[in-house]
Amino acid sequence: MFIDRVIVRVTAGSGGSGIASFRREKFAPLGGPDGGDGGKGGDVILRADSNLATLLDYSYRDQWEAERGMHGSGSNMTGHSGADITLPVPPGTVIRNHDTGEIIGEVLEDGDTFILAKGGRGGKGNSWFATSVHRSPREWQPGEEGQLFTIELELKLIADIGLVGQPNAGKSTLLSVISAATPKIGDYPFTTLAPNLGVVQMSDSRTFVVADIPGIIEGAHEGKGLGLKFLRHIERTRLLAFLISIDSLDWQAEYDQLRNEVAQYSAELAEKPHCVVFTKMDLLGEDEPAPIKAKGAFGVYAISAAGRTGLEELKLAWWRQLLAMKKASLAPVKDIALP
């Protein structure tokens, strides 16, 4: 089951309290105060784990609490600090404060960590309050409470290429042919109910990741169909590939509708580089891309996943575009001469 949004309640451990204690030994009648400090409470930490692909575990358990710190003791002994608790999530997880809706962080790469709730500080024992004029203090501090938050975790898949198209445009079939992914394929709309990722392997160890996004219909940006549930998964893709089936009634209208849905959802997303891919060319036996006005597209391609035609050209075009984007991001910024 693919779960990409959950709400969890996290509670950090409270700090232990300091104590009031006095040293009493046979040969030290004036031993003085020796109350130790309380230990720090444990933190609740989020960590990205590339072995995970869903937030399913957090749909079964939605409350997590770190260990509290132990109280201090005599002989200036500090209490044991509470153990942290680490919650593994897939890379690409966004963290929001559920009460305010504010994005407070995200974990993008494997191993990235984010502290969701900080443990409370331990209280000081009475030895801290001893002075030259106050030699027998009985003051001590209680430990601080750990932070408590209700957090919303939202997964946005990270991929190089996002396949966008209407239901039955051939997205899942294409992904299954160019990668080792095994998405569900059927001859009815909305066969794909969850995004699928596939790693495309080219020669010389060149690889990139492709995401198959469930079908986009008119009004998807308003939540129609699978709409908002999965449109967010293409936000992190670097390139978009708009797939149009060659047996569509109006190629231009379908392309314009897909572009409009993406633009209505996110203007920033609409600015990403994109190409047009005509699928199922084996149905008509055509080899050349169909004529279409695709302003801003870096290419128009025609393929047949079933017939295994046009795939190498498409993969090479994707790779070249990704490489060009990488080089552009690494290019040094030229100095601007001040007047």
C-alpha positions as CSV (number, residue, x, y, z in Angstrom):
1,M,0.0,0.0,0.0
2,F,1.4,3.4,-1.0
3,I,0.9,6.0,1.8
4,D,2.3,9.4,1.1
5,R,0.7,11.6,3.8
6,V,0.4,10.9,7.6
7,I,-0.1,12.9,10.8
8,V,1.9,11.9,13.8
9,R,2.2,13.2,17.3
10,V,5.8,13.4,18.6
11,T,6.8,14.0,22.2
12,A,10.4,14.6,23.3
13,G,11.6,13.3,26.7
14,S,11.4,15.6,29.7
15,G,14.6,16.4,31.5
16,G,15.3,14.9,34.9
17,S,15.1,17.0,38.0
18,G,18.2,17.9,40.1
19,I,18.1,17.0,43.8
20,A,19.0,18.5,47.1
21,S,21.6,16.3,48.8
22,F,24.4,16.8,51.4
23,R,27.6,14.8,51.7
24,R,27.6,12.9,55.0
25,E,30.6,10.8,55.7
26,K,32.3,9.7,59.0
27,F,35.4,11.8,58.5
28,A,33.7,14.7,56.6
29,P,31.3,16.4,59.0
30,L,31.2,19.5,56.9
31,G,30.9,17.8,53.5
32,G,28.5,20.4,52.0
33,P,25.9,20.1,49.2
34,D,26.4,17.4,46.6
35,G,23.1,17.2,44.7
36,G,23.6,16.1,41.1
37,D,21.8,17.4,38.0
38,G,19.1,15.7,36.1
39,G,19.7,14.1,32.7
40,K,18.6,15.6,29.4
41,G,15.4,14.2,27.7
42,G,15.7,12.4,24.4
43,D,15.1,14.0,21.1
44,V,12.7,12.8,18.4
45,I,14.7,12.7,15.1
46,L,13.6,12.1,11.5
47,R,16.1,10.3,9.2
48,A,15.9,9.7,5.5
49,D,16.3,6.0,4.6
50,S,16.6,5.1,0.9
51,N,15.3,1.6,1.6
52,L,11.9,3.0,2.2
53,A,9.4,4.1,-0.4
54,T,6.2,4.9,1.6
55,L,5.0,6.2,5.0
56,L,3.0,3.1,5.6
57,D,4.5,2.4,9.0
58,Y,3.1,5.6,10.4
59,S,-0.4,4.8,9.4
60,Y,-0.4,2.0,12.0
61,R,1.2,4.0,14.8
62,D,0.8,7.8,15.1
63,Q,2.3,8.6,18.5
64,W,6.0,8.5,19.3
65,E,7.7,9.5,22.5
66,A,11.4,9.7,23.4
67,E,12.8,8.6,26.7
68,R,12.8,11.0,29.6
69,G,16.0,12.0,31.5
70,M,16.7,10.4,34.9
71,H,16.8,12.5,38.1
72,G,20.2,13.4,39.6
73,S,21.5,11.8,42.8
74,G,24.0,12.4,45.6
75,S,27.7,12.6,45.2
76,N,27.2,15.1,42.4
77,M,26.0,12.3,40.1
78,T,24.2,13.5,37.0
79,G,21.1,11.5,35.9
80,H,21.2,9.4,32.8
81,S,20.1,11.2,29.6
82,G,17.1,9.9,27.9
83,A,17.6,7.9,24.6
84,D,16.7,9.6,21.3
85,I,14.1,8.0,19.1
86,T,14.8,8.0,15.3
87,L,11.9,7.7,12.8
88,P,13.0,6.5,9.3
89,V,11.2,8.0,6.3
90,P,11.7,7.9,2.5
91,P,13.9,10.6,1.0
92,G,11.8,13.5,-0.2
93,T,9.7,13.7,2.9
94,V,8.4,17.2,3.8
95,I,7.7,18.1,7.5
96,R,4.8,20.5,8.3
97,N,3.5,21.8,11.6
98,H,0.0,20.3,11.5
99,D,-1.5,23.2,13.6
100,T,-0.1,26.0,11.5
101,G,0.5,24.3,8.2
102,E,4.0,25.8,8.1
103,I,6.8,23.8,6.4
104,I,9.5,23.4,9.0
105,G,11.9,21.1,7.2
106,E,12.5,18.3,4.8
107,V,14.9,15.3,4.3
108,L,16.1,14.8,0.7
109,E,19.1,12.6,0.7
110,D,19.7,9.2,2.3
111,G,21.0,9.8,5.8
112,D,19.6,13.4,6.2
113,T,18.3,14.0,9.7
114,F,15.9,16.6,11.2
115,I,15.1,17.1,14.9
116,L,11.3,17.1,15.2
117,A,11.2,17.7,18.9
118,K,14.0,18.6,21.3
119,G,14.3,17.0,24.7
120,G,14.0,19.0,27.9
121,R,17.1,20.2,29.8
122,G,17.9,18.6,33.0
123,G,17.4,20.6,36.2
124,K,20.4,21.6,38.4
125,G,21.1,20.1,41.8
126,N,21.7,22.0,45.0
127,S,25.5,22.0,44.6
128,W,25.1,24.7,41.9
129,F,23.5,27.1,44.4
130,A,26.3,27.0,47.0
131,T,28.1,30.3,47.6
132,S,30.5,31.6,50.3
133,V,27.5,33.0,52.2
134,H,25.0,30.3,51.4
135,R,26.8,27.1,52.2
136,S,23.8,24.8,52.8
137,P,21.4,25.5,49.8
138,R,18.3,23.4,49.6
139,E,17.3,24.8,46.2
140,W,17.1,22.5,43.1
141,Q,15.6,22.8,39.7
142,P,12.9,20.6,38.1
143,G,13.7,19.3,34.6
144,E,12.2,21.0,31.5
145,E,9.4,19.5,29.6
146,G,10.2,18.0,26.2
147,Q,8.7,19.6,23.1
148,L,5.4,18.2,21.9
149,F,4.2,18.7,18.3
150,T,1.6,17.3,15.9
151,I,3.5,16.8,12.7
152,E,2.3,16.2,9.1
153,L,4.7,14.1,7.0
154,E,4.2,14.4,3.2
155,L,6.2,12.3,0.7
156,K,7.1,13.8,-2.6
157,L,9.0,11.4,-4.8
158,I,12.4,12.4,-6.1
159,A,13.0,11.5,-9.7
160,D,14.8,12.8,-12.8
161,I,11.9,12.3,-15.2
162,G,8.2,12.6,-14.5
163,L,5.8,10.8,-16.9
164,V,2.6,12.9,-17.1
165,G,-0.4,11.9,-19.2
166,Q,-4.1,11.0,-19.2
167,P,-5.2,7.6,-18.1
168,N,-4.1,4.8,-20.5
169,A,-1.5,7.0,-22.2
170,G,1.0,4.2,-21.9
171,K,3.0,5.6,-18.9
172,S,3.2,2.3,-17.0
173,T,4.0,0.3,-20.1
174,L,6.8,2.6,-21.0
175,L,8.3,2.4,-17.4
176,S,8.1,-1.4,-17.4
177,V,10.0,-1.5,-20.7
178,I,12.8,0.9,-20.0
179,S,13.4,-0.1,-16.4
180,A,13.1,-3.1,-14.1
181,A,9.9,-1.6,-12.5
182,T,6.8,-3.7,-12.6
183,P,3.8,-1.3,-12.4
184,K,0.3,-2.6,-12.8
185,I,-0.8,-2.5,-16.5
186,G,-4.4,-2.8,-17.7
187,D,-6.7,-1.7,-20.5
188,Y,-8.9,0.4,-18.3
189,P,-8.5,4.0,-16.9
190,F,-6.7,4.6,-13.7
191,T,-4.9,1.3,-13.7
192,T,-2.1,3.1,-11.8
193,L,-3.3,4.1,-8.3
194,A,0.1,4.9,-6.9
195,P,3.3,6.5,-8.3
196,N,6.0,4.0,-9.4
197,L,9.7,4.6,-9.7
198,G,12.1,2.9,-12.1
199,V,15.8,3.2,-12.7
200,V,16.8,3.4,-16.3
201,Q,20.1,1.8,-17.0
202,M,22.1,3.0,-20.1
203,S,25.6,2.1,-21.2
204,D,28.7,3.2,-19.3
205,S,26.9,3.0,-15.9
206,R,24.7,6.0,-16.8
207,T,21.4,5.9,-14.9
208,F,18.5,8.1,-14.1
209,V,15.2,7.7,-12.3
210,V,11.8,7.9,-14.0
211,A,8.5,8.3,-12.1
212,D,5.2,7.1,-13.4
213,I,2.5,9.5,-12.1
214,P,-1.2,8.3,-12.1
215,G,-3.4,9.6,-14.8
216,I,-4.1,13.4,-15.0
217,I,-7.6,14.4,-16.1
218,E,-9.2,17.8,-16.6
219,G,-9.7,19.5,-13.3
220,A,-6.9,17.5,-11.6
221,H,-5.5,20.7,-10.0
222,E,-8.8,21.0,-8.2
223,G,-8.7,17.5,-6.9
224,K,-10.7,15.7,-9.6
225,G,-9.7,12.1,-10.4
226,L,-6.6,11.3,-8.5
227,G,-5.7,15.0,-8.9
228,L,-4.0,16.6,-5.9
229,K,-3.2,13.3,-4.4
230,F,-0.4,12.6,-6.8
231,L,0.3,15.9,-8.7
232,R,2.6,16.8,-5.9
233,H,4.9,13.9,-6.8
234,I,6.0,15.6,-10.0
235,E,7.1,18.7,-8.1
236,R,10.6,17.3,-7.4
237,T,11.2,15.9,-10.9
238,R,13.7,17.7,-13.0
239,L,12.1,17.1,-16.3
240,L,8.5,16.4,-17.4
241,A,7.5,14.1,-20.3
242,F,4.0,14.6,-21.5
243,L,2.7,11.3,-23.0
244,I,0.0,11.4,-25.6
245,S,-1.5,8.2,-27.1
246,I,-1.4,8.3,-30.9
247,D,-5.1,7.1,-30.9
248,S,-6.2,10.2,-29.0
249,L,-9.0,12.2,-30.7
250,D,-7.2,15.5,-30.5
251,W,-3.4,15.5,-29.8
252,Q,-3.1,19.3,-29.5
253,A,-6.1,19.7,-27.1
254,E,-4.7,16.9,-24.9
255,Y,-1.3,18.4,-24.7
256,D,-2.7,21.8,-24.0
257,Q,-5.0,20.4,-21.3
258,L,-2.1,18.6,-19.6
259,R,0.1,21.7,-19.7
260,N,-2.8,23.7,-18.2
261,E,-3.4,21.3,-15.4
262,V,0.3,21.4,-14.4
263,A,0.4,25.2,-14.7
264,Q,-2.8,25.6,-12.6
265,Y,-1.3,23.4,-9.9
266,S,2.1,25.1,-9.8
267,A,3.5,27.9,-12.0
268,E,7.1,26.9,-11.0
269,L,6.4,23.3,-12.1
270,A,5.2,24.5,-15.5
271,E,8.5,26.2,-16.0
272,K,10.5,22.9,-15.8
273,P,11.9,21.6,-19.1
274,H,9.6,19.2,-20.8
275,C,9.2,17.1,-23.9
276,V,6.3,15.5,-25.8
277,V,6.1,11.7,-26.3
278,F,3.6,10.1,-28.6
279,T,3.0,6.6,-27.5
280,K,1.5,3.4,-29.1
281,M,2.8,4.3,-32.6
282,D,2.5,0.6,-33.5
283,L,-1.3,1.1,-33.7
284,L,-0.9,3.3,-36.8
285,G,2.4,2.0,-38.1
286,E,3.9,5.5,-38.2
287,D,7.5,6.2,-37.6
288,E,7.6,10.0,-37.6
289,P,6.4,12.2,-34.7
290,A,2.9,13.7,-35.2
291,P,2.7,17.4,-35.9
292,I,2.0,19.4,-32.7
293,K,2.6,22.9,-31.4
294,A,4.6,22.4,-28.2
295,K,6.0,25.7,-27.2
296,G,9.1,25.4,-25.1
297,A,9.5,21.7,-25.4
298,F,13.0,20.4,-26.0
299,G,11.8,17.7,-28.3
300,V,8.9,15.7,-29.7
301,Y,9.3,11.9,-29.9
302,A,7.3,9.0,-31.1
303,I,7.7,5.6,-29.5
304,S,6.1,2.2,-29.3
305,A,6.7,0.5,-26.0
306,A,5.1,-2.7,-27.2
307,G,7.2,-2.7,-30.4
308,R,10.3,-1.5,-28.7
309,T,10.8,1.4,-31.2
310,G,12.0,4.9,-30.5
311,L,13.0,4.1,-27.0
312,E,16.8,4.5,-27.3
313,E,16.4,7.9,-29.0
314,L,14.0,9.0,-26.2
315,K,16.3,7.8,-23.4
316,L,19.3,9.5,-25.0
317,A,17.4,12.7,-25.3
318,W,16.5,12.6,-21.7
319,W,20.1,11.9,-20.7
320,R,21.4,14.8,-22.8
321,Q,18.9,17.2,-21.3
322,L,19.7,16.1,-17.7
323,L,23.4,16.4,-18.4
324,A,22.9,19.9,-19.9
325,M,21.0,21.0,-16.8
326,K,23.7,19.6,-14.5
327,K,26.4,21.5,-16.4
328,A,24.3,24.7,-16.3
329,S,23.9,24.4,-12.5
330,L,27.7,23.9,-12.0
331,A,28.6,26.8,-14.3
332,P,30.4,29.7,-12.4
333,V,28.5,32.9,-12.0
334,K,30.1,35.8,-13.9
335,D,31.1,38.9,-12.0
336,I,28.9,41.9,-12.6
337,A,30.8,45.1,-13.1
338,L,29.5,47.8,-10.9
339,P,28.9,51.3,-12.4
